[in-house]
Structure formats: structure tokens, C-alpha cells
Amino acid sequence: DLIEKAEKQPNITIGVLVSVAVIILTIFFKILFGGKKPKPNVPEARSEPAAETSDNQGSREEKREGVEEEEEEEKEDAAAAPRRRSRRET
């Protein structure tokens, strides 16, 4: 009965046979070559920025000017595009 249907519809028969062959080959190649390579254990070198210290003992006006300059820099930094993240930072 199955052979008679295959003779009447050869396009479907060829499609099914090719699909089965592709699935079997895919499984075969996954078994042979599908293993992931182990990642090398490399310790990450993290450098922490040094804390900022100020030896400036200027007048109040000088301190205000410094604060205003820092605020302007922060505004400029906020407007800039964010930096790209590397895979190590996730």
C-alpha cells in the first residue's frame, strides 16, 4: 500500500527521503563535531581606578570654579554615546 502511494506521488516520496537523509546526516555530524571547546581558565586582571585626592587648599572661589567645571564635564559626558561593553564586563 505504501509503495503504491509512493509510485503515485513521486515528488512527495523524494522529499520525504531527502528530509530523512538530511536529518540523519545532521545528527551524525553533531555527534562527531558538535562538542564545544573548553574555555581556557585565564584570570581576569581588574584594575581599579585610584581614589581622587585633592591637595588644593585654594579659596572658595577657586573651589566653586572647579565644581562648575566638573558639572559641565558631567553634562558633556551624559550627552555622549555610551561606551561599548566587552564580553568580559557582562
DSSP file (Angstrom, degrees, kcal/mol; ACC not computed):
  #  RESIDUE AA STRUCTURE BP1 BP2  ACC     N-H-->O    O-->H-N    N-H-->O    O-->H-N    TCO  KAPPA ALPHA  PHI   PSI    X-CA   Y-CA   Z-CA
    1    1 A D     >        0   0    0      0, 0.0     4,-1.8     0, 0.0     5,-0.2   0.000 360.0 360.0 360.0 -44.1    0.0    0.0    0.0
    2    2 A L  H  >  +     0   0    0      1,-0.2     4,-2.0     2,-0.2     5,-0.1   0.885 360.0  51.5 -66.1 -39.0    2.8    2.4    0.9
    3    3 A I  H  > S+     0   0    0      1,-0.2     4,-1.8     2,-0.2    -1,-0.2   0.862 107.5  53.0 -67.4 -35.6    4.7    1.6   -2.3
    4    4 A E  H  > S+     0   0    0      2,-0.2     4,-1.6     1,-0.2    -1,-0.2   0.911 109.6  47.8 -66.3 -41.2    1.7    2.2   -4.4
    5    5 A K  H  X S+     0   0    0     -4,-1.8     4,-1.8     1,-0.2    -2,-0.2   0.886 110.0  53.1 -65.9 -37.6    1.2    5.7   -2.9
    6    6 A A  H  < S+     0   0    0     -4,-2.0     7,-0.2     1,-0.2    -1,-0.2   0.855 108.4  50.6 -65.8 -34.5    4.9    6.4   -3.4
    7    7 A E  H  < S+     0   0    0     -4,-1.8    -1,-0.2     1,-0.2    -2,-0.2   0.834 111.5  47.9 -71.1 -32.3    4.5    5.5   -7.1
    8    8 A K  H  < S+     0   0    0     -4,-1.6    -2,-0.2     1,-0.2    -1,-0.2   0.803 122.2  33.4 -78.2 -29.1    1.5    7.8   -7.5
    9    9 A Q     X  +     0   0    0     -4,-1.8     4,-1.8    -5,-0.1    -1,-0.2  -0.664  65.3 162.9-128.0  75.7    3.2   10.8   -5.8
   10   10 A P  H  > S+     0   0    0      0, 0.0     4,-2.6     0, 0.0     5,-0.2   0.827  72.5  59.7 -67.4 -31.2    6.9   10.7   -6.6
   11   11 A N  H  > S+     0   0    0      1,-0.2     4,-2.1     2,-0.2     5,-0.1   0.928 108.4  44.3 -63.0 -43.8    7.6   14.3   -5.6
   12   12 A I  H  > S+     0   0    0      2,-0.2     4,-2.4     1,-0.2    -1,-0.2   0.900 112.5  52.9 -67.3 -39.7    6.4   13.7   -2.0
   13   13 A T  H  X S+     0   0    0     -4,-1.8     4,-2.4    -7,-0.2    -2,-0.2   0.929 110.6  46.0 -61.8 -46.5    8.4   10.4   -1.8
   14   14 A I  H  X S+     0   0    0     -4,-2.6     4,-2.5     1,-0.2     5,-0.2   0.904 112.2  52.4 -64.3 -40.6   11.6   12.1   -2.9
   15   15 A G  H  X S+     0   0    0     -4,-2.1     4,-2.3    -5,-0.2    -2,-0.2   0.904 110.5  46.7 -61.8 -42.8   11.0   15.0   -0.5
   16   16 A V  H  X S+     0   0    0     -4,-2.4     4,-2.5     2,-0.2    -1,-0.2   0.919 112.8  49.4 -66.5 -43.5   10.5   12.6    2.4
   17   17 A L  H  X S+     0   0    0     -4,-2.4     4,-2.2     1,-0.2    -2,-0.2   0.908 112.7  47.1 -63.6 -41.8   13.6   10.5    1.6
   18   18 A V  H  X S+     0   0    0     -4,-2.5     4,-2.5     2,-0.2    -1,-0.2   0.908 111.7  51.7 -66.2 -41.0   15.8   13.6    1.3
   19   19 A S  H  X S+     0   0    0     -4,-2.3     4,-2.3    -5,-0.2    -2,-0.2   0.919 110.5  47.7 -61.8 -44.0   14.4   15.0    4.6
   20   20 A V  H  X S+     0   0    0     -4,-2.5     4,-2.3     1,-0.2    -1,-0.2   0.910 112.0  50.0 -64.0 -41.3   15.2   11.8    6.4
   21   21 A A  H  X S+     0   0    0     -4,-2.2     4,-2.5     1,-0.2    -2,-0.2   0.907 110.7  49.6 -64.3 -41.2   18.7   11.7    4.9
   22   22 A V  H  X S+     0   0    0     -4,-2.5     4,-2.5     2,-0.2    -2,-0.2   0.912 111.0  49.4 -64.7 -42.2   19.4   15.3    5.9
   23   23 A I  H  X S+     0   0    0     -4,-2.3     4,-2.3     2,-0.2    -2,-0.2   0.916 112.1  47.9 -63.6 -43.1   18.2   14.6    9.5
   24   24 A I  H  X S+     0   0    0     -4,-2.3     4,-2.2     1,-0.2    -2,-0.2   0.921 113.6  47.2 -65.0 -43.6   20.3   11.5    9.8
   25   25 A L  H  X S+     0   0    0     -4,-2.5     4,-2.6     2,-0.2     5,-0.2   0.890 110.7  52.7 -65.2 -38.5   23.4   13.3    8.4
   26   26 A T  H  X S+     0   0    0     -4,-2.5     4,-2.3     2,-0.2    -2,-0.2   0.932 110.7  46.2 -62.7 -45.7   22.8   16.3   10.7
   27   27 A I  H  X S+     0   0    0     -4,-2.3     4,-2.1     1,-0.2    -1,-0.2   0.907 112.2  52.1 -62.8 -41.4   22.6   14.1   13.8
   28   28 A F  H  X S+     0   0    0     -4,-2.2     4,-1.9     1,-0.2    -2,-0.2   0.924 112.3  44.2 -61.5 -46.2   25.8   12.2   12.7
   29   29 A F  H  X S+     0   0    0     -4,-2.6     4,-3.1     1,-0.2     5,-0.3   0.841 110.6  55.1 -70.7 -32.6   27.8   15.5   12.2
   30   30 A K  H  X S+     0   0    0     -4,-2.3     4,-1.7    -5,-0.2    -1,-0.2   0.901 108.8  48.6 -64.9 -39.5   26.5   16.9   15.5
   31   31 A I  H  < S+     0   0    0     -4,-2.1    -2,-0.2    -5,-0.2    -1,-0.2   0.917 119.0  38.9 -66.2 -42.2   27.8   13.8   17.3
   32   32 A L  H  < S+     0   0    0     -4,-1.9    -2,-0.2    -5,-0.2     3,-0.2   0.936 136.3  12.8 -74.1 -46.6   31.2   14.0   15.6
   33   33 A F  H  < S+     0   0    0     -4,-3.1    -3,-0.2    -5,-0.1    -2,-0.2   0.318  99.2  93.9-117.0   7.1   31.8   17.7   15.6
   34   34 A G     <  +     0   0    0     -4,-1.7    -1,-0.1    -5,-0.3    -3,-0.1   0.546  52.7 112.9 -85.6  -6.7   29.3   19.3   17.9
   35   35 A G        -     0   0    0     -4,-0.2     2,-0.2    -3,-0.2    -4,-0.0  -0.400  66.8-122.5 -69.1 140.4   31.2   19.4   21.1
   36   36 A K        -     0   0    0     -2,-0.1    -1,-0.1     1,-0.1    -2,-0.1  -0.555  24.0-115.9 -80.0 146.0   32.1   22.8   22.5
   37   37 A K        -     0   0    0     -2,-0.2     2,-0.1     1,-0.1    -1,-0.1  -0.633  35.6-109.7 -78.3 137.2   35.8   23.6   23.0
   38   38 A P        -     0   0    0      0, 0.0    -1,-0.1     0, 0.0     3,-0.0  -0.426  31.2-117.5 -68.5 141.8   36.5   24.3   26.7
   39   39 A K        -     0   0    0     -2,-0.1     2,-0.2     1,-0.1    -3,-0.0  -0.577  30.3-111.8 -77.5 138.7   37.4   27.9   27.5
   40   40 A P        -     0   0    0      0, 0.0     2,-1.4     0, 0.0    -1,-0.1  -0.479  27.6-118.1 -70.0 141.2   40.9   28.5   28.9
   41   41 A N        +     0   0    0     -2,-0.2    -2,-0.0    -3,-0.0     0, 0.0  -0.662  46.8 164.4 -83.4  93.4   40.9   29.5   32.5
   42   42 A V        -     0   0    0     -2,-1.4     2,-0.1     0, 0.0    -3,-0.0  -0.953  35.2-129.3-112.3 118.2   42.5   32.9   32.4
   43   43 A P        -     0   0    0      0, 0.0     2,-0.3     0, 0.0    -2,-0.0  -0.428  26.5-117.3 -67.4 139.6   42.1   35.0   35.5
   44   44 A E        -     0   0    0     -2,-0.1     2,-0.9     1,-0.1     0, 0.0  -0.608  17.2-140.6 -80.3 133.1   40.8   38.5   34.7
   45   45 A A        -     0   0    0     -2,-0.3     2,-0.5     2,-0.0    -1,-0.1  -0.830  22.6-169.8 -94.1 108.0   43.1   41.4   35.6
   46   46 A R        -     0   0    0     -2,-0.9     2,-0.6     2,-0.0    -2,-0.0  -0.855   7.5-161.9-102.2 128.7   41.0   44.1   37.0
   47   47 A S        -     0   0    0     -2,-0.5    -2,-0.0     3,-0.0     3,-0.0  -0.943   7.9-153.3-110.9 120.6   42.4   47.5   37.6
   48   48 A E        -     0   0    0     -2,-0.6     3,-0.1     1,-0.1     2,-0.1  -0.752  25.4-110.7 -92.5 136.2   40.5   49.7   39.9
   49   49 A P        -     0   0    0      0, 0.0     2,-0.1     0, 0.0     3,-0.1  -0.369  36.5-107.9 -66.6 143.0   40.9   53.4   39.5
   50   50 A A        -     0   0    0      1,-0.1     2,-0.1    -2,-0.1     3,-0.0  -0.386  38.1-100.9 -69.2 146.9   42.8   55.2   42.2
   51   51 A A        -     0   0    0      1,-0.1     2,-0.4    -2,-0.1    -1,-0.1  -0.440  38.9-114.4 -68.9 140.1   40.8   57.4   44.5
   52   52 A E        -     0   0    0     -2,-0.1     2,-0.4    -3,-0.1    -1,-0.1  -0.603  35.0-173.6 -80.6 132.4   41.0   61.1   43.7
   53   53 A T        -     0   0    0     -2,-0.4     2,-0.5    -3,-0.0    -3,-0.0  -0.918  11.5-147.4-122.8 152.5   42.6   63.2   46.3
   54   54 A S        +     0   0    0     -2,-0.4    -2,-0.0     1,-0.1     0, 0.0  -0.974  21.1 175.7-125.7 124.9   42.9   66.9   46.4
   55   55 A D        +     0   0    0     -2,-0.5     2,-0.5     2,-0.0    -1,-0.1   0.267  48.3 123.2-101.4   8.3   45.8   68.9   47.8
   56   56 A N        +     0   0    0      1,-0.1    -2,-0.1     7,-0.0     7,-0.0  -0.587  31.7 173.1 -76.5 119.3   44.3   72.1   46.6
   57   57 A Q        +     0   0    0     -2,-0.5    -1,-0.1     6,-0.0    -2,-0.0  -0.261  30.8 141.6-117.8  44.4   43.7   74.4   49.5
   58   58 A G        -     0   0    0      1,-0.2    -2,-0.0     2,-0.1     0, 0.0  -0.014  55.9 -75.0 -78.3-175.6   42.6   77.4   47.4
   59   59 A S     >  -     0   0    0      1,-0.1     4,-1.7     4,-0.0    -1,-0.2  -0.149  47.0 -99.5 -75.1 174.3   40.0   80.0   48.2
   60   60 A R  H  > S+     0   0    0      1,-0.2     4,-2.5     2,-0.2     5,-0.2   0.868 121.8  57.4 -64.2 -36.5   36.2   79.3   48.0
   61   61 A E  H  > S+     0   0    0      1,-0.2     4,-2.4     2,-0.2    -1,-0.2   0.907 105.6  49.5 -62.4 -41.8   36.0   81.0   44.5
   62   62 A E  H  > S+     0   0    0      1,-0.2     4,-2.0     2,-0.2    -1,-0.2   0.895 111.3  50.0 -63.9 -39.1   38.6   78.6   43.1
   63   63 A K  H  X S+     0   0    0     -4,-1.7     4,-2.2     2,-0.2    -2,-0.2   0.897 109.6  50.7 -66.3 -39.9   36.7   75.6   44.6
   64   64 A R  H  X S+     0   0    0     -4,-2.5     4,-2.7     2,-0.2    -2,-0.2   0.915 109.4  50.7 -64.1 -42.2   33.4   76.9   43.0
   65   65 A E  H  X S+     0   0    0     -4,-2.4     4,-2.4     1,-0.2    -1,-0.2   0.906 110.4  49.9 -61.7 -40.5   35.1   77.3   39.6
   66   66 A G  H  X S+     0   0    0     -4,-2.0     4,-2.1     2,-0.2    -1,-0.2   0.894 111.0  48.8 -64.0 -39.8   36.3   73.7   39.9
   67   67 A V  H  X S+     0   0    0     -4,-2.2     4,-2.3     2,-0.2    -2,-0.2   0.909 111.0  50.2 -66.8 -42.0   32.9   72.4   40.8
   68   68 A E  H  X S+     0   0    0     -4,-2.7     4,-2.1     1,-0.2    -2,-0.2   0.902 110.3  50.0 -63.7 -40.4   31.3   74.3   37.9
   69   69 A E  H  X S+     0   0    0     -4,-2.4     4,-2.2     1,-0.2    -1,-0.2   0.905 110.2  50.3 -64.0 -40.8   33.9   72.9   35.5
   70   70 A E  H  X S+     0   0    0     -4,-2.1     4,-2.3     1,-0.2    -2,-0.2   0.896 109.2  51.5 -64.0 -39.8   33.2   69.3   36.8
   71   71 A E  H  X S+     0   0    0     -4,-2.3     4,-2.0     2,-0.2    -1,-0.2   0.899 109.6  49.8 -64.5 -39.5   29.4   69.8   36.4
   72   72 A E  H  X S+     0   0    0     -4,-2.1     4,-2.2     1,-0.2    -2,-0.2   0.909 110.6  49.9 -64.0 -41.3   30.0   71.0   32.8
   73   73 A E  H  X S+     0   0    0     -4,-2.2     4,-2.5     1,-0.2    -2,-0.2   0.891 109.0  52.0 -64.1 -39.4   32.1   67.9   32.1
   74   74 A E  H  X S+     0   0    0     -4,-2.3     4,-2.2     2,-0.2    -1,-0.2   0.896 108.9  50.5 -64.4 -39.4   29.5   65.6   33.6
   75   75 A K  H  X S+     0   0    0     -4,-2.0     4,-1.5     2,-0.2    -2,-0.2   0.906 111.3  48.4 -64.4 -40.8   26.8   67.2   31.3
   76   76 A E  H  X S+     0   0    0     -4,-2.2     4,-1.1     1,-0.2    -2,-0.2   0.900 111.6  49.9 -65.6 -40.1   29.1   66.7   28.3
   77   77 A D  H  < S+     0   0    0     -4,-2.5     3,-0.3     1,-0.2    -2,-0.2   0.881 108.0  53.3 -65.1 -37.7   29.7   63.1   29.3
   78   78 A A  H  < S+     0   0    0     -4,-2.2    -1,-0.2     1,-0.2    -2,-0.2   0.832 107.9  51.2 -67.3 -31.5   26.0   62.4   29.7
   79   79 A A  H  < S+     0   0    0     -4,-1.5    -1,-0.2    -5,-0.1    -2,-0.2   0.730  94.5  91.1 -77.7 -22.1   25.3   63.7   26.2
   80   80 A A  S  < S-     0   0    0     -4,-1.1     3,-0.1    -3,-0.3    -3,-0.0  -0.315  91.7 -92.9 -73.0 157.3   28.0   61.4   24.7
   81   81 A A        -     0   0    0      1,-0.1    -1,-0.1    -2,-0.0    -2,-0.1  -0.393  49.0-100.2 -67.2 145.7   27.1   58.0   23.4
   82   82 A P        -     0   0    0      0, 0.0    -1,-0.1     0, 0.0     3,-0.1  -0.352  42.3-104.4 -67.5 149.4   27.6   55.2   25.9
   83   83 A R        -     0   0    0      1,-0.1     2,-0.2    -3,-0.1    -3,-0.0  -0.360  38.0-101.1 -73.6 154.5   30.7   53.2   25.6
   84   84 A R        -     0   0    0     -2,-0.1     2,-0.4     1,-0.1    -1,-0.1  -0.502  33.4-130.6 -76.3 142.4   30.6   49.7   24.1
   85   85 A R        -     0   0    0     -2,-0.2     2,-0.2    -3,-0.1    -1,-0.1  -0.746  13.7-142.3 -94.3 138.8   30.7   46.8   26.5
   86   86 A S    >   -     0   0    0     -2,-0.4     3,-1.0     1,-0.1     4,-0.2  -0.469  30.8-103.8 -88.9 170.9   33.1   44.0   26.0
   87   87 A R  G >  S+     0   0    0      1,-0.2     3,-0.9     2,-0.2    -1,-0.1   0.768 117.1  63.2 -67.3 -24.2   32.1   40.4   26.8
   88   88 A R  G 3  S+     0   0    0      1,-0.2    -1,-0.2     2,-0.1   -44,-0.0   0.738  94.8  60.4 -73.3 -21.7   34.1   40.4   30.0
   89   89 A E  G <         0   0    0     -3,-1.0    -1,-0.2     1,-0.2    -2,-0.2   0.479 360.0 360.0 -86.6  -1.7   32.0   43.2   31.6
   90   90 A T    <         0   0    0     -3,-0.9    -1,-0.2    -4,-0.2    -2,-0.1   0.488 360.0 360.0 -78.8 360.0   28.7   41.3   31.5
